[in-house]
Amino acid sequence: MGDSRLIQGRYRLHEVIGRGGMGEVWRATDEALGRRVAVKCLKPLGPQQDPHVRDVVRERFRREARVAAALQHRGITVVHDFGEYEGVLFLVMELLEGRNLSQLLAANAQSPLPVQDLVEITDQVADALAYTHGQGIVHRDLKPANIMRLRDGTVKICDFGIARLGADMGFTSKLTGTGIAMGTPHYMSPEQIGGGEIDHRSDLYSLGCVLYELATGVPPFDLGDSWAILIGHRDTVPSPPRAHRAELPDYFDRLVVDLLAKVPEERPADAGDLRRRIVSGRAGPSPFAPLPGVPAQPPLPPTRPVPVDLPPGPAAPAPAWARGMTGGHRPAAAADGPRPLAHDPAAAVLTTEWTTPAPATCFPATPSTPFTSAAPPAELVAVLAGRYRAGMGLGRLGRWDEAEAVHRSVAEDRSRVLGPDHPDTLASHYEVGFALARLDRPADALHVFDRVARARARVLGEDHPDTLAARQERAYALGRLGRHPEAYELYVEVLAARERAVGPDHPDTLRCRHNLAFTLASLGRLEESYRTAHEVAEARARLLGPAHPDTLATRQEVAHVLGRLGRGEEALVQYRAVAEARAAALGADHPETLAARYETGVFLGRLGQAADALDVCRDLVAARTRAQGADGPETLRARHALAVNLGRLGRWEEALAESREVHALRERVLGADHPDTLLSRRETAVALGRLDRWEEARETHRAVAAARTRLLGPAHPDTVAALEDEAHCLERLGRPADAAALLLGAATPPRGAASA
């Protein structure tokens, strides 16, 4: 890139922090946004390279970089930008503060990882792989050097979608007489070695190799040359990890052995299956250690750990769990950069490992001020972090009552140990609020987010991402409480701050704009809502891809607003497209797919296509019954729509039977006064009227009106609608005077009556 250290007029390169077979990594600053980044510059494609190959590589790089940039998961390194400058292809990524696992193994040569940390890393990597494989992407070069353990405990996989570029750029070798493109020999699957079909199970094998090394200190085939290593992968069953380390849990030993199966079909089916086995294994008897002076907690189900942002120490020492590890023989030593295996010239091109010459200073610590007069015991902080992670896991399992209780307990303990304004304490309070929101307790959630937002603004600053996250959740709670004008004002403020901090196209900015579009619709500002949602959908499609879940969520919001604008045909087109894309990406029975299909059925019915709507509803009922059971709320919602469309087709006896059954189930599951229960009761009354059973219809409408008057007030639109339904029945029964008196009473409610 010549002498210039500014590329694309935007990225200022400061120093090289890593070199590998494919190029080098620079610490840099994005001068447009004022944020620190890492810039990976791939080796130049020189003039000696075939022009056709250069074109292929450039196109492949752009395609793979675009895929990598679309991945949005806490366990995957974020790619911000990519391009070409003076013949050099480059990637702009988040700057990670930590070490890769290869560096940790090389720097700690006494013993492998403690079991707890080993399992936590496994869980996080499996979670990231499950997400990425779900996007149809296979890493193909998973190894310790491509897995980062950050200072806060987060584990991130690097180089997703990019590792395979080595084959196009000439950084691979071929075994004698086989014509097999190579990767990193210590972690290659048998199908990679044999030139077979590669799918997600190849990554699982590579993960098994990584876990074997982390658990025992040596790779499964710790041999003297690359050929012997490759033959070992292909033909030899490694000894179980417990043969090297007896204290490893049996379930973990079995897991690694299964991951290292020679035949893909004998490995875990996918990373999700791997995670389930980890959760099941960790659910055994392994209670948290009691804390001195802190009430002991009951054993909790294990889950993927969620990082806690502990303030770094001034010397940035290696984490306690990494001290004294044995590294064994690896294809490259962290302290010396990429290094071939002994007596093996091919090994230099069998790895694209990224290393740094001085791991301890690669990512300098940010100085911090202690939050307490004396530093708390490291063991105490670690146990609190473990309980925090357990609470996060309960939330991921949908067990929000338990999650809220755990987070509240941890928040109290952290407040005593670290101080009420410590970032970890506030993180626990934030999770309490998040759980309360999921428990449909928006008023309680709002109170918590108020406190967290104020404290984070004081401690971290008004525009800190954590402060903005709390303020955005506060806006969401306001919306749930029907306080849409306040929610709107807060979303506008958060959006402006996010645009200043990370730009208009950052995922967090687009998420805020998505919420703003929803709030505009709640305020009745439908045209503004439509424009905002449409712009967000286009931006997400451009940045993340048209089938990304966030893109589809916004397209569904576009469809919703179109429906409210009376543009039903356009709404139907959007809902159908979203349903088809979700079915392809997530599966036909995924809840988000079924939500879009439900709306498709609704609009088919509204547009007079009741027969098609009925078919959609029948399929939905079957799918919801499989997923939730016959009395699940979403199952009953689909059955209610089924009854409505039966009525639209004039099949009133069937509609009446369906409505009555749904009403009885909703009354039992949701309660007699739940809005959905009353809706089914009204649908029963409509069917009775259509069958000329007007007296029964009147009594049913009357019961609905009485319940709504009691719950909503006499002037609420839903109450008035129920009274009008009752009046219609009176007219059909030949009692027009009674009907008129009822409507007059509805128009002039008694003084002092409650209203909603």
Secondary structure, DSSP 8 states (H G I E B T S, - for coil): -TT--EETTTEEEEEEEEEETTEEEEEEEETTTTEEEEEEEE----TTS-HHHHHHHHHHHHHHHHHHHH---TTB--EEEEEEETTEEEEEEE---EEEHHHHHHH--S----HHHHHHHHHHHHHHHHHHHHTT---S---GGGEEEETTS-EEE--TTTTTHHHHHT---B-TTT--B---GGG--HHHHTT----HHHHHHHHHHHHHHHHHSS-SS--SSHHHHHHHHHH-----GGGT-TTS-HHHHHHHHHHT-SSGGGS-SSHHHHHHHHHHHHTSS-----BTTB-------------------TT----GGGTT----S-SSBTTTBS---TT-GGGGGS----B-S-HHHHS-------SSSS---HHHHHHHHHHHHHHHHHHHTT-HHHHHHHHHHHHHHHHHHH-TTSHHHHHHHHHHHHHHHHTT-HHHHHHHHHHHHHHHHHHT-TT-HHHHHHHHHHHHHHHHTT-HHHHHHHHHHHHHHHHHHH-TTSHHHHHHHHHHHHHHHHTT-HHHHHHHHHHHHHHHHHHH-TTSHHHHHHHHHHHHHHHHTT-HHHHHHHHHHHHHHHHHHH-TT-HHHHHHHHHHHHHHHHTT-HHHHHHHHHHHHHHHHHHH-TT-HHHHHHHHHHHHHHHHTT-HHHHHHHHHHHHHHHHHHT-TTSHHHHHHHHHHHHHHHHTT-HHHHHHHHHHHHHHHHHHH-TTSHHHHHHHHHHHHHHHHTT-HHHHHHHHHHHHS--TT----
